Amino acid sequence: MTIIGFHASHEQMHPSDLLRAVQRAEEAGFDAAMCSDHLAPWSRAQGHSGFTWSWLGAALATTSRLTFGTVTAPGQRYHPVVLAHALGTLAAMYPGRVWAAPGSGENLNEHVTGDPWPPKADRDERLRESVRVMRALLAGEEVTHEGHVTAHEARLWTLPEVPPMLVGPAITIETAVSHAAWADGLITTNQPLETLREMFGAYREAGGRGDLSVQVHLSWDQDLGVAERTAVEQWSANAVSPQQLADLPTPQAFEEASAGIGVEEVREVVHVTDSLEGLTDYLLSLLDVGADRVYLHHVSADLDVQERFVAACAEHVLPAVRGVTSTAGPAGSAGALGGTAGAAGAVGGSGLASGA
């Protein structure tokens, strides 16, 4: 069955407001949730960036059904041992309800350590090593490792009964294929439908297992002009190039790089609409190309707008989409996101939102 999730954007809202939003999403009938893991927002106008791992504990404790995941970046700001510790503790407390998607990171969040920002190839290798370390720790092993990351006689003393899933975040087909060797599922963002179809097919052909998920950035309002203004004001920084997304160091730098970007450019990364029927049709088209899970991210930073959107989805969108089955075929051995991890194996690739 298709899963429809709610995305909580830490860059845009106070964590208390985000907590209320996911609680409303559960009450409205959403099946799952995910959140960003940022130290800094994309722009100063967004104005927030709460600590994901504190917030996840509160979110899991104050909801009962939702599974939660986050795209995160081990290796620089987070040592992989610390990240495995955080994830493993949540998975021990809330079995089957938490997952993570480790990516190669963004300079926006990682430069604060003072370490140089590595070239893409080095970041990808650091990610591979970090995932190996995390997998071993979450399986109960003692780990000593030297390379792009170092761990010395590390062990997690409180373990989940079953390790949480590590999902592969990808925005390119090449990255999706490389993730197939290790990931318990794949997550990407809204892209042209044929690109998604090709990505999902390539991931499966490379042996990729688990659910195929799409994070949909969207802006909806009954007034299309309002929806367009919201998209430009809140998400134009994300319409820069993939290399800029990975390499720019500050919100100010993103503002400068995105100056002059208008609604047509933003529409390439945000689904802008005044029609819930149109949104429903778009979600159904994502399922038609193979998505198992869709996470809806309304890019508004206004809690009232988020609650209005959640209520509208409950009435008009969820009933039309729920029960529709993806055309992707078998998900493999990893199970649904928020479930349990599959076999380990070699790792590779880059990230989504935490690495281009």
C-alpha positions as CSV (number, residue, x, y, z in Angstrom):
1,M,0.0,0.0,0.0
2,T,1.2,3.5,-0.8
3,I,2.4,5.6,2.2
4,I,1.8,9.3,2.3
5,G,4.1,11.2,4.7
6,F,4.5,14.7,6.0
7,H,7.9,16.5,5.8
8,A,8.9,18.8,8.7
9,S,11.4,21.4,7.5
10,H,13.6,22.5,10.4
11,E,15.1,25.4,8.3
12,Q,11.7,27.1,8.1
13,M,9.8,26.7,11.4
14,H,10.4,26.7,15.2
15,P,10.7,23.1,16.4
16,S,7.7,23.5,18.7
17,D,5.6,24.5,15.7
18,L,7.0,21.6,13.7
19,L,6.0,19.3,16.6
20,R,2.5,20.6,16.5
21,A,2.4,20.2,12.7
22,V,3.4,16.5,12.7
23,Q,0.9,15.8,15.5
24,R,-1.8,17.3,13.3
25,A,-0.5,15.3,10.4
26,E,-1.0,12.1,12.4
27,E,-4.5,13.1,13.5
28,A,-5.3,13.9,9.9
29,G,-4.4,10.4,8.7
30,F,-0.9,10.8,7.3
31,D,1.1,7.5,7.5
32,A,4.6,8.7,8.1
33,A,6.9,11.7,8.5
34,M,10.4,12.8,7.8
35,C,12.5,15.9,8.6
36,S,15.6,17.7,7.5
37,D,18.8,17.8,9.5
38,H,20.4,21.2,9.1
39,L,22.6,23.4,11.2
40,A,21.7,26.5,9.1
41,P,18.7,27.5,6.9
42,W,19.0,28.0,3.2
43,S,18.3,31.7,3.6
44,R,18.1,34.2,6.4
45,A,14.4,34.6,5.6
46,Q,13.7,31.0,6.7
47,G,15.2,31.9,10.0
48,H,15.3,28.5,11.9
49,S,17.3,25.3,12.2
50,G,16.4,23.3,15.3
51,F,18.5,20.2,16.3
52,T,16.9,17.2,14.5
53,W,18.0,14.6,17.0
54,S,16.5,16.4,20.0
55,W,13.3,17.0,18.0
56,L,12.9,13.4,16.9
57,G,12.8,12.2,20.4
58,A,9.9,14.6,21.2
59,A,8.1,13.8,17.9
60,L,8.3,10.0,18.5
61,A,7.2,10.4,22.1
62,T,4.1,12.5,21.2
63,T,2.9,10.5,18.3
64,S,2.0,6.9,18.2
65,R,1.7,5.7,14.5
66,L,4.0,7.8,12.4
67,T,7.4,6.5,11.3
68,F,10.1,9.1,11.2
69,G,13.2,9.5,9.1
70,T,15.8,12.1,8.3
71,V,18.5,12.7,5.7
72,T,21.7,13.3,7.6
73,A,25.5,13.5,7.0
74,P,28.0,11.5,8.9
75,G,31.7,12.2,8.7
76,Q,32.3,15.9,9.5
77,R,29.8,17.7,11.7
78,Y,28.6,14.3,13.1
79,H,31.1,11.6,13.8
80,P,29.5,8.3,12.6
81,V,29.9,6.8,16.0
82,V,27.9,9.6,17.5
83,L,25.3,9.4,14.8
84,A,24.9,5.7,15.2
85,H,24.5,6.2,18.9
86,A,21.7,8.7,18.4
87,L,19.9,6.6,15.8
88,G,20.4,3.4,17.7
89,T,18.9,4.8,20.9
90,L,15.8,6.1,19.2
91,A,15.4,2.7,17.4
92,A,15.7,1.0,20.8
93,M,13.0,3.2,22.3
94,Y,10.7,3.2,19.3
95,P,11.2,-0.1,17.4
96,G,10.3,0.1,13.8
97,R,9.6,3.8,13.8
98,V,12.8,5.5,12.8
99,W,15.2,5.4,9.9
100,A,18.0,7.6,8.5
101,A,19.3,8.4,5.0
102,P,23.1,9.1,5.3
103,G,24.4,11.5,2.6
104,S,27.7,13.1,1.8
105,G,26.8,16.5,3.3
106,E,26.6,20.2,2.4
107,N,29.1,22.8,3.1
108,L,26.3,25.0,4.5
109,N,26.1,22.7,7.5
110,E,29.5,21.1,7.7
111,H,32.0,24.0,7.3
112,V,31.5,25.0,11.0
113,T,34.0,22.4,12.1
114,G,36.8,24.4,10.5
115,D,37.9,21.4,8.5
116,P,38.4,21.9,4.7
117,W,35.4,21.0,2.6
118,P,36.5,17.9,0.7
119,P,36.1,17.3,-3.1
120,K,33.1,15.3,-4.0
121,A,35.1,12.0,-4.5
122,D,36.5,12.3,-1.0
123,R,33.1,13.1,0.5
124,D,31.7,10.0,-1.2
125,E,34.4,7.8,0.1
126,R,33.9,9.3,3.6
127,L,30.3,8.4,3.3
128,R,31.1,4.8,2.4
129,E,33.3,4.5,5.4
130,S,30.8,6.1,7.7
131,V,28.0,3.8,6.7
132,R,30.2,0.8,7.2
133,V,31.0,2.0,10.7
134,M,27.4,2.8,11.5
135,R,26.2,-0.6,10.2
136,A,28.7,-2.5,12.3
137,L,27.9,-0.5,15.5
138,L,24.1,-0.9,15.0
139,A,24.7,-4.6,14.6
140,G,26.4,-4.7,18.0
141,E,30.0,-5.0,16.8
142,E,33.0,-3.3,18.3
143,V,34.6,-1.1,15.6
144,T,38.1,0.1,15.0
145,H,38.5,1.9,11.7
146,E,41.0,4.3,10.2
147,G,40.5,6.3,7.0
148,H,38.6,9.4,6.1
149,V,36.9,8.8,9.5
150,T,38.5,7.2,12.5
151,A,36.9,5.0,15.2
152,H,38.8,3.3,18.0
153,E,37.3,0.4,19.9
154,A,33.8,1.9,19.6
155,R,30.7,0.1,20.7
156,L,27.0,0.8,21.3
157,W,26.0,-0.5,24.7
158,T,22.2,0.1,24.2
159,L,21.1,-1.6,21.0
160,P,17.8,-1.8,19.2
161,E,16.4,-5.3,18.8
162,V,16.7,-4.9,15.1
163,P,19.0,-2.3,13.4
164,P,17.1,0.7,11.9
165,M,17.2,1.1,8.1
166,L,19.8,3.2,6.3
167,V,18.2,4.5,3.2
168,G,20.1,5.9,0.2
169,P,19.4,9.5,-0.7
170,A,19.9,10.4,-4.4
171,I,19.2,13.1,-6.9
172,T,21.0,11.5,-9.8
173,I,20.6,8.1,-11.5
174,E,24.3,7.5,-11.0
175,T,24.0,8.0,-7.3
176,A,20.9,5.8,-7.1
177,V,22.7,3.0,-8.8
178,S,25.7,3.3,-6.5
179,H,23.4,3.1,-3.4
180,A,21.9,-0.1,-4.6
181,A,24.8,-2.0,-3.1
182,W,24.1,-1.0,0.5
183,A,20.8,0.9,0.9
184,D,17.7,-0.4,2.5
185,G,15.6,1.8,0.2
186,L,15.9,4.9,-2.0
187,I,14.7,8.4,-1.5
188,T,14.8,11.3,-4.0
189,T,13.1,14.6,-4.7
190,N,10.4,15.6,-7.2
191,Q,11.9,15.5,-10.7
192,P,10.6,14.9,-14.2
193,L,8.5,11.7,-14.3
194,E,10.6,10.0,-16.9
195,T,13.8,10.8,-14.8
196,L,12.2,9.2,-11.8
197,R,11.1,6.2,-13.8
198,E,14.6,5.7,-15.1
199,M,16.1,6.2,-11.7
200,F,13.8,3.7,-10.0
201,G,14.4,1.1,-12.8
202,A,18.2,1.6,-12.7
203,Y,18.2,1.2,-8.9
204,R,16.2,-2.1,-9.1
205,E,18.3,-3.4,-12.0
206,A,21.4,-2.8,-9.9
207,G,19.9,-4.9,-7.1
208,G,18.5,-2.2,-5.0
209,R,16.0,-3.2,-2.4
210,G,13.4,-1.5,-0.2
211,D,10.8,1.2,-0.7
212,L,11.2,3.9,-3.4
213,S,10.4,7.3,-1.9
214,V,9.9,10.8,-3.3
215,Q,10.1,14.0,-1.2
216,V,7.8,16.4,-2.9
217,H,8.5,20.1,-2.4
218,L,5.2,21.9,-3.1
219,S,3.4,25.2,-2.6
220,W,-0.4,25.1,-2.5
221,D,-2.9,27.9,-2.0
222,Q,-6.4,28.6,-3.4
223,D,-4.8,31.8,-4.7
224,L,-2.2,30.7,-7.2
225,G,-0.4,34.1,-6.8
226,V,0.1,33.4,-3.1
227,A,1.4,29.9,-3.8
228,E,3.9,31.3,-6.3
229,R,5.1,34.0,-3.9
230,T,5.5,31.5,-1.1
231,A,7.5,29.2,-3.4
232,V,9.9,32.0,-4.5
233,E,10.3,33.6,-1.0
234,Q,10.9,30.3,0.8
235,W,12.6,28.0,-1.8
236,S,14.3,30.0,-4.5
237,A,17.7,29.2,-2.8
238,N,17.1,25.6,-3.8
239,A,16.8,26.4,-7.4
240,V,20.6,26.9,-7.7
241,S,22.8,24.3,-9.3
242,P,23.5,20.9,-7.6
243,Q,27.2,21.9,-7.2
244,Q,26.2,25.2,-5.5
245,L,23.8,23.3,-3.2
246,A,26.7,21.2,-2.0
247,D,29.4,23.9,-1.9
248,L,28.0,27.2,-0.8
249,P,28.9,27.9,2.8
250,T,26.3,30.3,4.3
251,P,22.7,31.4,3.9
252,Q,24.0,34.8,2.6
253,A,25.9,33.0,-0.1
254,F,22.7,31.1,-1.1
255,E,20.8,34.4,-1.2
256,E,23.4,35.9,-3.5
257,A,23.4,32.9,-5.8
258,S,19.6,32.8,-6.1
259,A,19.1,36.6,-6.5
260,G,17.0,37.1,-9.6
261,I,15.5,33.5,-9.6
262,G,11.8,33.8,-10.4
263,V,8.8,31.6,-10.3
264,E,9.5,29.7,-13.5
265,E,12.9,28.6,-12.2
266,V,11.4,27.7,-8.8
267,R,8.7,25.7,-10.5
268,E,11.4,23.3,-11.6
269,V,12.0,22.3,-8.0
270,V,8.7,23.1,-6.3
271,H,5.2,21.8,-7.4
272,V,3.2,25.0,-7.4
273,T,-0.6,24.7,-7.6
274,D,-3.9,26.1,-6.5
275,S,-5.7,22.8,-7.1
276,L,-5.9,19.9,-4.7
277,E,-7.2,17.8,-7.5
278,G,-4.2,18.7,-9.5
279,L,-1.9,17.8,-6.6
280,T,-3.7,14.5,-6.3
281,D,-3.2,13.7,-10.0
282,Y,0.5,14.6,-9.6
283,L,0.9,12.2,-6.7
284,L,-0.8,9.5,-8.6
285,S,1.6,10.1,-11.5
286,L,4.5,9.5,-9.0
287,L,3.0,6.2,-8.0
288,D,2.6,5.3,-11.6
289,V,6.3,5.6,-12.2
290,G,7.1,3.5,-9.2
291,A,7.1,5.5,-6.0
292,D,6.1,3.5,-2.9
293,R,6.2,6.5,-0.5
294,V,5.6,10.2,-1.1
295,Y,6.5,12.8,1.6
296,L,4.8,16.2,1.2
297,H,6.7,19.3,2.0
298,H,4.6,22.4,1.8
299,V,7.3,25.1,1.6
300,S,5.3,27.7,3.7
301,A,6.9,28.7,7.0
302,D,3.5,29.6,8.5
303,L,2.1,27.1,11.0
304,D,-1.5,28.1,10.1
305,V,-0.8,27.4,6.5
306,Q,0.6,24.0,7.3
307,E,-2.4,23.1,9.4
308,R,-4.7,24.2,6.7
309,F,-2.8,22.2,4.2
310,V,-2.9,19.1,6.4
311,A,-6.6,19.4,6.9
312,A,-7.2,19.9,3.1
313,C,-5.1,16.8,2.4
314,A,-7.1,14.8,4.9
315,E,-10.3,15.7,3.1
316,H,-9.3,15.7,-0.5
317,V,-5.9,14.1,-1.2
318,L,-5.3,11.2,1.2
319,P,-8.6,9.4,0.4
320,A,-7.9,9.6,-3.3
321,V,-4.4,8.2,-3.1
322,R,-4.6,5.8,-0.2
323,G,-4.7,2.2,-1.3
324,V,-3.2,2.8,-4.7
325,T,-0.3,0.5,-5.4
326,S,3.0,1.5,-6.8
327,T,3.9,0.0,-10.2
328,A,7.6,-0.5,-9.2
329,G,7.3,-4.2,-8.4
330,P,8.7,-6.1,-5.4
331,A,10.5,-3.9,-2.9
332,G,13.1,-6.6,-2.0
333,S,14.1,-7.8,1.4
334,A,14.5,-4.6,3.3
335,G,10.9,-4.0,4.1
336,A,9.1,-0.7,4.5
337,L,10.8,2.5,5.7
338,G,10.7,2.6,9.4
339,G,10.9,-1.2,9.4
340,T,14.1,-3.2,9.8
341,A,17.4,-3.1,8.1
342,G,18.5,-5.5,5.3
343,A,21.9,-7.0,4.9
344,A,24.9,-4.7,5.0
345,G,27.3,-5.0,2.1
346,A,29.4,-2.5,0.3
347,V,28.4,1.1,0.4
348,G,28.6,4.1,-1.9
349,G,27.1,7.2,-3.3
350,S,26.1,10.7,-2.3
351,G,23.2,12.3,-0.7
352,L,19.9,14.1,-1.0
353,A,19.5,17.4,0.9
354,S,22.6,16.3,2.8
355,G,24.8,16.0,-0.3
356,A,24.2,16.6,-4.0
